[in-house]
Amino acid sequence: MLTVRLPAATPVLSAVAAAVLLVGCSASVEVEKSSPPKLSSDKLATTVADKLAASTGRAKPDITCPNDLVGKDGTTTRCKLTADDGSTLGVTVTVTSVDGSTINFDVKADDTPTPAPS
């Protein structure tokens, strides 16, 4: 069993991060046909937030993704989860496979959050 230790100052973030790390999170999204297929940064952020909420049983977290996700095996992009207290947690999205216009990917939260600015 995996044990996750996060600072007590970020209880909401800790609960979300711990659940993501323990449960894992994968998604599949169908996109418009293009070569290679791409998932817009906004749609990616919404999909990651939905998956994290479903995995943790908590409210949808605030996720931002600055880049589109290119549908090519092994491609990664970084997103950011921001907690109510302003602390953040990096989230890595990795394409696991592409089937036509469907992009399959895994979501993994970083082990350690960044505290809110003072």
N, C-alpha and C positions, 0 to 999 in steps of 0.2 A: 504494500500500500504506500502511495506517495504521500509525504508529509510536506505541507506548505507552511512556511513561516513568513508572515507579512507584518509590518508595523501596526500596532494597535491603534494608531492615530487615524487609520483609514479603514474603519469597520465595514462600510458599504463596499468599498473597493476590494477589501480583503475577501469578503464573502463571495463576490462575483469572481475574483481571480481564482480563489480556491476551487470553486465549483467548476470553472472552465478547465483548470489544470487537472482536476480529478475526473471529470466526466468526459472531457474532450468535446470537440465541436467540429462538425463537417457540414458542408452545404453543397447544393447543386443549383445552378441558376441558368436558365435558358436566355440567351441574348440574341440580338439581331445578327443575321448572317454577315460575317465579314471575315477577312483572312489576315491575320488570325482573329478569332472572336475576342471582343473586349467587353468588360463589365465596367460601366461608368463608376467613378469614385463615389458619387451619391448613392447609387443603387447598391454598391458594395457595402457602404457604411450602414445602410438600412438593413441589408441582409445579415450582416455580422451582428448588429444590435438585436435583430429578431431571434437569431440563433442563440446568442448568449442569454437572452431573456428566457427562451424556451428551455435551455440547458440548466439554468440556475433557479427557475421558478420565481425570479425577481422581475421588477419593472425593467423596461427597455433602457439600457444604459446609453449615455451620450457618446457616440462613436463618430470619429471623423477619419476619413481616408483621403489623403491629398492626391493620390494617383489612381488612375484606372487600373484594373486588373486585366492583364493580357492573358488570353487563354492559350497558354503553352505550358506543357508539363514542366514542373519544377520552378516556374516563375513565382517570385514572392513580391509582396508589397507590405508596407507597414501602415497600420492604422493606430489611432490613439483613443483609449477609453478615458473619459474625464468624469471623476466622481463629483458628487454634490459639494464636497469640501475643497475642490480645486486640485486635488491630487490626480495624477495621471498614471496610466498603465499602458505600455506599448503592446500592440497586438500584431502578430505576424500572420499573414494570409498566404498560403502556399497552394498553388494549383497542383492537384494530384492527378487529374486526367481531363481530357477534353473529348467529348463525343458529339461531333457535328457542331451545333451551336450551344451545347450545354457544357458549362464550365463547372467542374467538381473541384472543391478546395477544402483544405483544413484550416482551422483557426486555432492559434496558440497564443495565450497571454504570456507576457514576460513574468519572470519569477518575482521581481521586485518593483513596486510602484515608485514613482517620483513624488515626493511630498509637494503639497501646495506651496506656491510662493508666499513668503512671509510678508 
